[in-house]
Amino acid sequence: MVINKIETDKEGGDWATDIVEAINMMCFTMRVHSNLVGSVPGKSQTNNSGSDKRELYTIAQALQKPYHDLLFSVHRLIIRFNKWTAVKPDCPFIQLTTLDENKDAKQVSLNKSKDNGNADK
């Protein structure tokens, strides 16, 4: 029996383009922008600014709202069945802030009656 090696070696980082494509496909499938998770190695990739990443994070959270609504449908049914009037399910969003606000993030609630606290407490 003779084993022959098939020459498939790539030299000089030639696999990097294949890795980037695979990472982008995985992130797109999970509905996450690849710049948010820092999954693409290397300096040649486009790195967004802080403002762009803040907006991408806000968009990623907004895309989760339909899932929150589905999750809360059971809670709303229980609240209606028990005739609770002052109870509202809530999943606050974490809004990333700018440096002029002197904090990293703050909570934003969709319920108007709830006090919006700080996420960095």
N, CA, C and O atoms as CSV, one atom per row, in Angstrom:
chain,resi,resn,atom,element,x,y,z
A,1,MET,N,N,0.846,-1.161,0.000
A,1,MET,CA,C,0.000,0.000,0.000
A,1,MET,C,C,0.896,1.229,0.000
A,1,MET,O,O,1.844,1.313,0.780
A,2,VAL,N,N,0.596,2.175,-0.870
A,2,VAL,CA,C,1.362,3.399,-0.984
A,2,VAL,C,C,0.420,4.583,-0.729
A,2,VAL,O,O,-0.656,4.668,-1.322
A,3,ILE,N,N,0.836,5.495,0.160
A,3,ILE,CA,C,0.050,6.699,0.449
A,3,ILE,C,C,0.766,7.876,-0.186
A,3,ILE,O,O,1.922,8.159,0.129
A,4,ASN,N,N,0.078,8.551,-1.074
A,4,ASN,CA,C,0.626,9.723,-1.748
A,4,ASN,C,C,-0.062,10.977,-1.201
A,4,ASN,O,O,-1.289,11.038,-1.116
A,5,LYS,N,N,0.732,11.954,-0.839
A,5,LYS,CA,C,0.187,13.221,-0.354
A,5,LYS,C,C,-0.272,14.059,-1.538
A,5,LYS,O,O,0.453,14.234,-2.517
A,6,ILE,N,N,-1.479,14.567,-1.425
A,6,ILE,CA,C,-1.993,15.461,-2.458
A,6,ILE,C,C,-1.603,16.874,-2.063
A,6,ILE,O,O,-1.883,17.306,-0.945
A,7,GLU,N,N,-0.973,17.583,-2.951
A,7,GLU,CA,C,-0.498,18.933,-2.649
A,7,GLU,C,C,-1.679,19.900,-2.638
A,7,GLU,O,O,-2.177,20.306,-3.688
A,8,THR,N,N,-2.113,20.256,-1.445
A,8,THR,CA,C,-3.195,21.230,-1.303
A,8,THR,C,C,-2.784,22.369,-0.382
A,8,THR,O,O,-3.639,23.102,0.116
A,9,ASP,N,N,-1.500,22.522,-0.154
A,9,ASP,CA,C,-1.030,23.570,0.746
A,9,ASP,C,C,-1.192,24.938,0.093
A,9,ASP,O,O,-0.880,25.135,-1.081
A,10,LYS,N,N,-1.684,25.858,0.883
A,10,LYS,CA,C,-1.742,27.247,0.439
A,10,LYS,C,C,-0.773,28.020,1.306
A,10,LYS,O,O,-0.744,27.845,2.524
A,11,GLU,N,N,0.003,28.856,0.696
A,11,GLU,CA,C,1.030,29.595,1.417
A,11,GLU,C,C,0.640,31.064,1.540
A,11,GLU,O,O,-0.083,31.600,0.700
A,12,GLY,N,N,1.124,31.698,2.585
A,12,GLY,CA,C,0.985,33.142,2.710
A,12,GLY,C,C,-0.404,33.633,3.037
A,12,GLY,O,O,-0.769,34.731,2.617
A,13,GLY,N,N,-1.189,32.878,3.761
A,13,GLY,CA,C,-2.507,33.359,4.168
A,13,GLY,C,C,-3.554,33.300,3.075
A,13,GLY,O,O,-4.501,34.087,3.081
A,14,ASP,N,N,-3.399,32.384,2.143
A,14,ASP,CA,C,-4.377,32.266,1.063
A,14,ASP,C,C,-5.731,31.758,1.553
A,14,ASP,O,O,-6.737,31.909,0.859
A,15,TRP,N,N,-5.764,31.164,2.733
A,15,TRP,CA,C,-7.028,30.667,3.280
A,15,TRP,C,C,-7.876,31.802,3.851
A,15,TRP,O,O,-9.064,31.606,4.105
A,16,ALA,N,N,-7.299,32.971,4.055
A,16,ALA,CA,C,-8.011,34.072,4.703
A,16,ALA,C,C,-9.275,34.447,3.948
A,16,ALA,O,O,-10.295,34.738,4.571
A,17,THR,N,N,-9.234,34.447,2.632
A,17,THR,CA,C,-10.437,34.816,1.874
A,17,THR,C,C,-11.537,33.787,2.062
A,17,THR,O,O,-12.715,34.141,2.126
A,18,ASP,N,N,-11.165,32.514,2.151
A,18,ASP,CA,C,-12.162,31.472,2.390
A,18,ASP,C,C,-12.759,31.605,3.787
A,18,ASP,O,O,-13.959,31.402,3.968
A,19,ILE,N,N,-11.938,31.942,4.773
A,19,ILE,CA,C,-12.418,32.095,6.147
A,19,ILE,C,C,-13.385,33.268,6.233
A,19,ILE,O,O,-14.432,33.161,6.873
A,20,VAL,N,N,-13.049,34.377,5.600
A,20,VAL,CA,C,-13.901,35.561,5.636
A,20,VAL,C,C,-15.257,35.249,5.022
A,20,VAL,O,O,-16.287,35.654,5.560
A,21,GLU,N,N,-15.270,34.548,3.923
A,21,GLU,CA,C,-16.538,34.203,3.268
A,21,GLU,C,C,-17.386,33.310,4.158
A,21,GLU,O,O,-18.593,33.522,4.277
A,22,ALA,N,N,-16.772,32.319,4.782
A,22,ALA,CA,C,-17.514,31.422,5.665
A,22,ALA,C,C,-18.060,32.153,6.886
A,22,ALA,O,O,-19.195,31.916,7.301
A,23,ILE,N,N,-17.253,33.038,7.457
A,23,ILE,CA,C,-17.687,33.805,8.628
A,23,ILE,C,C,-18.846,34.720,8.261
A,23,ILE,O,O,-19.821,34.815,9.006
A,24,ASN,N,N,-18.748,35.389,7.130
A,24,ASN,CA,C,-19.837,36.265,6.704
A,24,ASN,C,C,-21.123,35.495,6.460
A,24,ASN,O,O,-22.206,35.987,6.775
A,25,MET,N,N,-21.020,34.303,5.906
A,25,MET,CA,C,-22.218,33.482,5.674
A,25,MET,C,C,-22.840,33.041,6.995
A,25,MET,O,O,-24.063,33.049,7.139
A,26,MET,N,N,-22.007,32.657,7.957
A,26,MET,CA,C,-22.531,32.242,9.266
A,26,MET,C,C,-23.195,33.413,9.980
A,26,MET,O,O,-24.278,33.261,10.546
A,27,CYS,N,N,-22.559,34.571,9.958
A,27,CYS,CA,C,-23.134,35.744,10.622
A,27,CYS,C,C,-24.428,36.181,9.938
A,27,CYS,O,O,-25.381,36.570,10.614
A,28,PHE,N,N,-24.473,36.123,8.626
A,28,PHE,CA,C,-25.691,36.491,7.908
A,28,PHE,C,C,-26.825,35.533,8.245
A,28,PHE,O,O,-27.974,35.953,8.384
A,29,THR,N,N,-26.510,34.253,8.377
A,29,THR,CA,C,-27.523,33.258,8.727
A,29,THR,C,C,-28.092,33.515,10.114
A,29,THR,O,O,-29.287,33.325,10.343
A,30,MET,N,N,-27.236,33.950,11.045
A,30,MET,CA,C,-27.679,34.222,12.413
A,30,MET,C,C,-28.189,35.653,12.581
A,30,MET,O,O,-28.510,36.071,13.693
A,31,ARG,N,N,-28.265,36.408,11.475
A,31,ARG,CA,C,-28.766,37.781,11.462
A,31,ARG,C,C,-27.941,38.693,12.366
A,31,ARG,O,O,-28.488,39.532,13.081
A,32,VAL,N,N,-26.636,38.521,12.328
A,32,VAL,CA,C,-25.718,39.363,13.096
A,32,VAL,C,C,-24.681,39.905,12.126
A,32,VAL,O,O,-24.134,39.161,11.312
A,33,HIS,N,N,-24.417,41.185,12.214
A,33,HIS,CA,C,-23.388,41.769,11.349
A,33,HIS,C,C,-22.022,41.316,11.847
A,33,HIS,O,O,-21.777,41.312,13.053
A,34,SER,N,N,-21.147,40.943,10.953
A,34,SER,CA,C,-19.846,40.385,11.346
A,34,SER,C,C,-18.978,41.409,12.088
A,34,SER,O,O,-18.124,41.016,12.882
A,35,ASN,N,N,-19.174,42.695,11.851
A,35,ASN,CA,C,-18.403,43.703,12.585
A,35,ASN,C,C,-18.829,43.801,14.045
A,35,ASN,O,O,-18.052,44.265,14.879
A,36,LEU,N,N,-20.039,43.376,14.369
A,36,LEU,CA,C,-20.486,43.423,15.762
A,36,LEU,C,C,-19.778,42.404,16.628
A,36,LEU,O,O,-19.518,42.670,17.801
A,37,VAL,N,N,-19.462,41.255,16.085
A,37,VAL,CA,C,-18.826,40.206,16.876
A,37,VAL,C,C,-17.328,40.142,16.658
A,37,VAL,O,O,-16.642,39.366,17.323
A,38,GLY,N,N,-16.802,40.946,15.737
A,38,GLY,CA,C,-15.355,40.987,15.505
A,38,GLY,C,C,-14.818,39.674,14.986
A,38,GLY,O,O,-13.720,39.258,15.355
A,39,SER,N,N,-15.579,39.022,14.136
A,39,SER,CA,C,-15.215,37.678,13.704
A,39,SER,C,C,-14.234,37.651,12.541
A,39,SER,O,O,-13.654,36.602,12.260
A,40,VAL,N,N,-14.035,38.760,11.867
A,40,VAL,CA,C,-13.162,38.762,10.699
A,40,VAL,C,C,-11.780,39.243,11.123
A,40,VAL,O,O,-11.619,40.406,11.493
A,41,PRO,N,N,-10.777,38.363,11.074
A,41,PRO,CA,C,-9.432,38.764,11.489
A,41,PRO,C,C,-8.733,39.592,10.421
A,41,PRO,O,O,-9.125,39.601,9.254
A,42,GLY,N,N,-7.706,40.275,10.848
A,42,GLY,CA,C,-6.875,41.010,9.903
A,42,GLY,C,C,-7.162,42.492,9.889
A,42,GLY,O,O,-8.230,42.946,10.301
A,43,LYS,N,N,-6.172,43.248,9.399
A,43,LYS,CA,C,-6.308,44.698,9.352
A,43,LYS,C,C,-6.921,45.187,8.054
A,43,LYS,O,O,-7.351,46.337,7.974
A,44,SER,N,N,-6.970,44.355,7.051
A,44,SER,CA,C,-7.446,44.808,5.744
A,44,SER,C,C,-8.967,44.850,5.659
A,44,SER,O,O,-9.511,45.350,4.675
A,45,GLN,N,N,-9.662,44.337,6.667
A,45,GLN,CA,C,-11.125,44.309,6.624
A,45,GLN,C,C,-11.679,45.683,6.953
A,45,GLN,O,O,-11.021,46.491,7.608
A,46,THR,N,N,-12.885,45.938,6.498
A,46,THR,CA,C,-13.514,47.220,6.785
A,46,THR,C,C,-14.037,47.198,8.205
A,46,THR,O,O,-14.929,46.416,8.533
A,47,ASN,N,N,-13.489,48.047,9.039
A,47,ASN,CA,C,-13.958,48.176,10.404
A,47,ASN,C,C,-14.787,49.445,10.493
A,47,ASN,O,O,-14.317,50.535,10.168
A,48,ASN,N,N,-16.003,49.291,10.929
A,48,ASN,CA,C,-16.883,50.444,11.019
A,48,ASN,C,C,-16.494,51.311,12.208
A,48,ASN,O,O,-15.805,50.859,13.123
A,49,SER,N,N,-16.937,52.544,12.182
A,49,SER,CA,C,-16.669,53.447,13.293
A,49,SER,C,C,-17.579,53.090,14.465
A,49,SER,O,O,-18.450,52.229,14.346
A,50,GLY,N,N,-17.369,53.760,15.596
A,50,GLY,CA,C,-18.198,53.503,16.769
A,50,GLY,C,C,-19.654,53.818,16.513
A,50,GLY,O,O,-20.534,53.098,16.986
A,51,SER,N,N,-19.928,54.887,15.769
A,51,SER,CA,C,-21.309,55.255,15.460
A,51,SER,C,C,-21.979,54.186,14.611
A,51,SER,O,O,-23.141,53.848,14.836
A,52,ASP,N,N,-21.252,53.656,13.640
A,52,ASP,CA,C,-21.814,52.595,12.795
A,52,ASP,C,C,-22.100,51.339,13.603
A,52,ASP,O,O,-23.134,50.698,13.414
A,53,LYS,N,N,-21.188,50.985,14.503
A,53,LYS,CA,C,-21.406,49.794,15.332
A,53,LYS,C,C,-22.564,50.002,16.292
A,53,LYS,O,O,-23.317,49.068,16.567
A,54,ARG,N,N,-22.713,51.210,16.802
A,54,ARG,CA,C,-23.834,51.513,17.685
A,54,ARG,C,C,-25.160,51.338,16.931
A,54,ARG,O,O,-26.119,50.786,17.469
A,55,GLU,N,N,-25.200,51.811,15.689
A,55,GLU,CA,C,-26.407,51.659,14.874
A,55,GLU,C,C,-26.662,50.192,14.533
A,55,GLU,O,O,-27.809,49.746,14.552
A,56,LEU,N,N,-25.610,49.441,14.222
A,56,LEU,CA,C,-25.768,48.012,13.924
A,56,LEU,C,C,-26.322,47.266,15.131
A,56,LEU,O,O,-27.146,46.365,14.980
A,57,TYR,N,N,-25.870,47.639,16.329
A,57,TYR,CA,C,-26.355,47.014,17.558
A,57,TYR,C,C,-27.831,47.335,17.775
A,57,TYR,O,O,-28.606,46.467,18.176
A,58,THR,N,N,-28.214,48.568,17.512
A,58,THR,CA,C,-29.618,48.960,17.648
A,58,THR,C,C,-30.485,48.194,16.647
A,58,THR,O,O,-31.579,47.747,16.989
A,59,ILE,N,N,-30.008,48.045,15.435
A,59,ILE,CA,C,-30.748,47.289,14.417
A,59,ILE,C,C,-30.874,45.829,14.825
A,59,ILE,O,O,-31.937,45.230,14.659
A,60,ALA,N,N,-29.795,45.245,15.360
A,60,ALA,CA,C,-29.840,43.836,15.785
A,60,ALA,C,C,-30.870,43.643,16.893
A,60,ALA,O,O,-31.580,42.637,16.902
A,61,GLN,N,N,-30.964,44.585,17.823
A,61,GLN,CA,C,-31.963,44.482,18.888
A,61,GLN,C,C,-33.378,44.654,18.340
A,61,GLN,O,O,-34.305,43.970,18.773
A,62,ALA,N,N,-33.539,45.573,17.386
A,62,ALA,CA,C,-34.862,45.798,16.806
A,62,ALA,C,C,-35.352,44.555,16.072
A,62,ALA,O,O,-36.553,44.286,16.047
A,63,LEU,N,N,-34.443,43.799,15.478
A,63,LEU,CA,C,-34.833,42.575,14.789
A,63,LEU,C,C,-35.294,41.490,15.765
A,63,LEU,O,O,-35.944,40.529,15.354
A,64,GLN,N,N,-34.964,41.632,17.046
A,64,GLN,CA,C,-35.387,40.659,18.050
A,64,GLN,C,C,-36.799,40.921,18.567
A,64,GLN,O,O,-37.370,40.061,19.238
A,65,LYS,N,N,-37.380,42.095,18.270
A,65,LYS,CA,C,-38.690,42.451,18.811
A,65,LYS,C,C,-39.791,41.450,18.447
A,65,LYS,O,O,-40.598,41.131,19.321
A,66,PRO,N,N,-39.878,40.938,17.229
A,66,PRO,CA,C,-40.925,39.941,16.949
A,66,PRO,C,C,-40.816,38.693,17.831
A,66,PRO,O,O,-41.835,38.111,18.205
A,67,TYR,N,N,-39.602,38.283,18.162
A,67,TYR,CA,C,-39.420,37.139,19.047
A,67,TYR,C,C,-39.877,37.466,20.466
A,67,TYR,O,O,-40.453,36.619,21.149
A,68,HIS,N,N,-39.618,38.701,20.906
A,68,HIS,CA,C,-40.093,39.125,22.227
A,68,HIS,C,C,-41.617,39.137,22.262
A,68,HIS,O,O,-42.223,38.734,23.255
A,69,ASP,N,N,-42.235,39.601,21.175
A,69,ASP,CA,C,-43.690,39.631,21.122
A,69,ASP,C,C,-44.282,38.230,21.210
A,69,ASP,O,O,-45.281,38.014,21.897
A,70,LEU,N,N,-43.669,37.286,20.520
A,70,LEU,CA,C,-44.136,35.896,20.606
A,70,LEU,C,C,-43.968,35.339,22.016
A,70,LEU,O,O,-44.846,34.645,22.531
A,71,LEU,N,N,-42.839,35.650,22.627
A,71,LEU,CA,C,-42.584,35.192,23.982
A,71,LEU,C,C,-43.586,35.779,24.960
A,71,LEU,O,O,-44.046,35.091,25.871
A,72,PHE,N,N,-43.925,37.048,24.777
A,72,PHE,CA,C,-44.828,37.722,25.704
A,72,PHE,C,C,-46.295,37.391,25.469
A,72,PHE,O,O,-47.130,37.730,26.308
A,73,SER,N,N,-46.639,36.748,24.368
A,73,SER,CA,C,-48.051,36.414,24.133
A,73,SER,C,C,-48.583,35.488,25.225
A,73,SER,O,O,-49.736,35.620,25.634
A,74,VAL,N,N,-47.767,34.563,25.696
A,74,VAL,CA,C,-48.182,33.682,26.787
A,74,VAL,C,C,-48.356,34.488,28.065
A,74,VAL,O,O,-49.315,34.271,28.806
A,75,HIS,N,N,-47.442,35.414,28.333
A,75,HIS,CA,C,-47.541,36.251,29.524
A,75,HIS,C,C,-48.788,37.125,29.485
A,75,HIS,O,O,-49.461,37.303,30.501
A,76,ARG,N,N,-49.093,37.671,28.309
A,76,ARG,CA,C,-50.285,38.516,28.193
A,76,ARG,C,C,-51.555,37.704,28.418
A,76,ARG,O,O,-52.519,38.205,28.997
A,77,LEU,N,N,-51.559,36.473,27.971
A,77,LEU,CA,C,-52.714,35.604,28.197
A,77,LEU,C,C,-52.899,35.339,29.693
A,77,LEU,O,O,-54.019,35.386,30.202
A,78,ILE,N,N,-51.813,35.065,30.382
A,78,ILE,CA,C,-51.886,34.818,31.833
A,78,ILE,C,C,-52.321,36.078,32.568
A,78,ILE,O,O,-53.117,36.003,33.505
A,79,ILE,N,N,-51.815,37.222,32.161
A,79,ILE,CA,C,-52.186,38.494,32.794
A,79,ILE,C,C,-53.677,38.770,32.583
A,79,ILE,O,O,-54.371,39.192,33.507
A,80,ARG,N,N,-54.161,38.529,31.366
A,80,ARG,CA,C,-55.585,38.746,31.084
A,80,ARG,C,C,-56.456,37.761,31.856
A,80,ARG,O,O,-57.507,38.135,32.376
A,81,PHE,N,N,-56.019,36.496,31.931
A,81,PHE,CA,C,-56.789,35.475,32.647
A,81,PHE,C,C,-56.894,35.806,34.138
A,81,PHE,O,O,-57.958,35.643,34.735
A,82,ASN,N,N,-55.801,36.266,34.736
A,82,ASN,CA,C,-55.781,36.600,36.161
A,82,ASN,C,C,-56.325,37.991,36.457
A,82,ASN,O,O,-56.438,38.381,37.618
A,83,LYS,N,N,-56.665,38.744,35.401
A,83,LYS,CA,C,-57.222,40.093,35.533
A,83,LYS,C,C,-56.295,41.036,36.297
A,83,LYS,O,O,-56.732,41.841,37.120
A,84,TRP,N,N,-55.003,40.910,36.000
A,84,TRP,CA,C,-54.027,41.827,36.578
A,84,TRP,C,C,-54.016,43.083,35.722
A,84,TRP,O,O,-53.901,42.997,34.499
A,85,THR,N,N,-54.133,44.232,36.338
A,85,THR,CA,C,-54.204,45.469,35.554
A,85,THR,C,C,-52.875,46.220,35.512
A,85,THR,O,O,-52.582,46.884,34.518
A,86,ALA,N,N,-52.091,46.132,36.534
A,86,ALA,CA,C,-50.856,46.919,36.601
A,86,ALA,C,C,-49.626,46.143,36.150
A,86,ALA,O,O,-48.505,46.612,36.345
A,87,VAL,N,N,-49.805,44.980,35.558
A,87,VAL,CA,C,-48.674,44.135,35.162
A,87,VAL,C,C,-48.505,44.200,33.645
A,87,VAL,O,O,-49.454,43.987,32.890
A,88,LYS,N,N,-47.288,44.497,33.218
A,88,LYS,CA,C,-46.965,44.516,31.794
A,88,LYS,C,C,-45.621,43.834,31.591
A,88,LYS,O,O,-44.642,44.225,32.227
A,89,PRO,N,N,-45.542,42.837,30.735
A,89,PRO,CA,C,-44.235,42.217,30.470
A,89,PRO,C,C,-43.336,43.201,29.724
A,89,PRO,O,O,-43.803,43.977,28.891
A,90,ASP,N,N,-42.059,43.157,30.031
A,90,ASP,CA,C,-41.142,44.112,29.428
A,90,ASP,C,C,-39.782,43.475,29.233
A,90,ASP,O,O,-39.290,42.757,30.103
A,91,CYS,N,N,-39.188,43.736,28.104
A,91,CYS,CA,C,-37.811,43.335,27.831
A,91,CYS,C,C,-37.090,44.578,27.314
A,91,CYS,O,O,-37.089,44.845,26.113
A,92,PRO,N,N,-36.483,45.332,28.218
A,92,PRO,CA,C,-35.892,46.611,27.792
A,92,PRO,C,C,-34.698,46.402,26.867
A,92,PRO,O,O,-33.956,45.427,26.980
A,93,PHE,N,N,-34.543,47.336,25.964
A,93,PHE,CA,C,-33.402,47.340,25.069
A,93,PHE,C,C,-32.255,48.081,25.736
A,93,PHE,O,O,-32.472,49.013,26.510
A,94,ILE,N,N,-31.047,47.667,25.432
A,94,ILE,CA,C,-29.861,48.367,25.904
A,94,ILE,C,C,-29.414,49.284,24.772
A,94,ILE,O,O,-28.976,48.817,23.721
A,95,GLN,N,N,-29.526,50.569,24.989
A,95,GLN,CA,C,-29.129,51.537,23.974
A,95,GLN,C,C,-27.730,52.038,24.285
A,95,GLN,O,O,-27.488,52.610,25.348
A,96,LEU,N,N,-26.820,51.822,23.364
A,96,LEU,CA,C,-25.453,52.304,23.539
A,96,LEU,C,C,-25.440,53.815,23.362
A,96,LEU,O,O,-26.058,54.341,22.436
A,97,THR,N,N,-24.745,54.506,24.239
A,97,THR,CA,C,-24.748,55.964,24.216
A,97,THR,C,C,-23.418,56.492,23.700
A,97,THR,O,O,-22.463,55.742,23.499
A,98,THR,N,N,-23.384,57.780,23.496
A,98,THR,CA,C,-22.159,58.432,23.042
A,98,THR,C,C,-21.363,58.918,24.250
A,98,THR,O,O,-21.863,58.912,25.375
A,99,LEU,N,N,-20.147,59.329,24.015
A,99,LEU,CA,C,-19.264,59.727,25.106
A,99,LEU,C,C,-19.754,60.965,25.849
A,99,LEU,O,O,-19.411,61.149,27.017
A,100,ASP,N,N,-20.544,61.813,25.206
A,100,ASP,CA,C,-21.000,63.033,25.868
A,100,ASP,C,C,-22.033,62.770,26.964
A,100,ASP,O,O,-22.322,63.661,27.763
A,101,GLU,N,N,-22.589,61.563,27.012
A,101,GLU,CA,C,-23.558,61.231,28.059
A,101,GLU,C,C,-22.899,60.649,29.311
A,101,GLU,O,O,-23.585,60.372,30.295
A,102,ASN,N,N,-21.585,60.463,29.286
A,102,ASN,CA,C,-20.791,59.996,30.430
A,102,ASN,C,C,-21.222,58.637,30.963
A,102,ASN,O,O,-21.070,58.379,32.158
A,103,LYS,N,N,-21.744,57.773,30.131
A,103,LYS,CA,C,-22.055,56.394,30.506
A,103,LYS,C,C,-22.027,55.548,29.241
A,103,LYS,O,O,-22.148,56.059,28.127
A,104,ASP,N,N,-21.866,54.263,29.435
A,104,ASP,CA,C,-21.740,53.364,28.284
A,104,ASP,C,C,-23.068,53.068,27.613
A,104,ASP,O,O,-23.165,53.040,26.386
A,105,ALA,N,N,-24.100,52.843,28.438
A,105,ALA,CA,C,-25.379,52.412,27.884
A,105,ALA,C,C,-26.500,52.804,28.830
A,105,ALA,O,O,-26.270,53.142,29.991
A,106,LYS,N,N,-27.711,52.752,28.310
A,106,LYS,CA,C,-28.897,52.987,29.130
A,106,LYS,C,C,-30.001,52.062,28.648
A,106,LYS,O,O,-30.017,51.640,27.492
A,107,GLN,N,N,-30.921,51.756,29.548
A,107,GLN,CA,C,-32.043,50.897,29.193
A,107,GLN,C,C,-33.158,51.738,28.606
A,107,GLN,O,O,-33.451,52.832,29.087
A,108,VAL,N,N,-33.775,51.212,27.559
A,108,VAL,CA,C,-34.917,51.861,26.939
A,108,VAL,C,C,-36.055,50.864,26.952
A,108,VAL,O,O,-35.946,49.770,26.398
A,109,SER,N,N,-37.151,51.249,27.589
A,109,SER,CA,C,-38.292,50.355,27.715
A,109,SER,C,C,-39.400,50.801,26.773
A,109,SER,O,O,-39.580,51.997,26.540
A,110,LEU,N,N,-40.137,49.846,26.236
A,110,LEU,CA,C,-41.277,50.166,25.390
A,110,LEU,C,C,-42.507,50.510,26.212
A,110,LEU,O,O,-43.443,51.128,25.704
A,111,ASN,N,N,-42.511,50.112,27.491
A,111,ASN,CA,C,-43.604,50.464,28.387
A,111,ASN,C,C,-43.403,51.893,28.866
A,111,ASN,O,O,-42.368,52.212,29.451
A,112,LYS,N,N,-44.370,52.744,28.626
A,112,LYS,CA,C,-44.226,54.156,28.973
A,112,LYS,C,C,-44.270,54.387,30.475
A,112,LYS,O,O,-43.692,55.356,30.966
A,113,SER,N,N,-44.953,53.503,31.221
A,113,SER,CA,C,-45.097,53.727,32.657
A,113,SER,C,C,-43.858,53.340,33.443
A,113,SER,O,O,-43.713,53.738,34.599
A,114,LYS,N,N,-42.965,52.575,32.845
A,114,LYS,CA,C,-41.779,52.107,33.547
A,114,LYS,C,C,-40.680,53.159,33.496
A,114,LYS,O,O,-40.481,53.810,32.471
A,115,ASP,N,N,-39.970,53.320,34.607
A,115,ASP,CA,C,-38.866,54.263,34.673
A,115,ASP,C,C,-37.674,53.679,33.931
A,115,ASP,O,O,-37.308,52.528,34.168
A,116,ASN,N,N,-37.068,54.443,33.045
A,116,ASN,CA,C,-35.906,53.985,32.301
A,116,ASN,C,C,-34.668,54.145,33.159
A,116,ASN,O,O,-34.217,55.263,33.407
A,117,GLY,N,N,-34.122,53.033,33.611
A,117,GLY,CA,C,-32.932,53.072,34.452
A,117,GLY,C,C,-31.684,53.024,33.616
A,117,GLY,O,O,-31.743,53.050,32.387
A,118,ASN,N,N,-30.562,52.955,34.276
A,118,ASN,CA,C,-29.281,52.869,33.602
A,118,ASN,C,C,-28.818,51.434,33.568
A,118,ASN,O,O,-28.962,50.709,34.553
A,119,ALA,N,N,-28.263,51.014,32.448
A,119,ALA,CA,C,-27.772,49.649,32.315
A,119,ALA,C,C,-26.450,49.470,33.039
A,119,ALA,O,O,-26.056,48.342,33.335
A,120,ASP,N,N,-25.762,50.557,33.327
A,120,ASP,CA,C,-24.447,50.428,33.945
A,120,ASP,C,C,-24.501,50.574,35.465
A,120,ASP,O,O,-23.489,50.902,36.084
A,121,LYS,N,N,-25.653,50.340,36.069
A,121,LYS,CA,C,-25.762,50.384,37.523
A,121,LYS,C,C,-25.094,49.193,38.151
A,121,LYS,O,O,-25.088,49.063,39.375
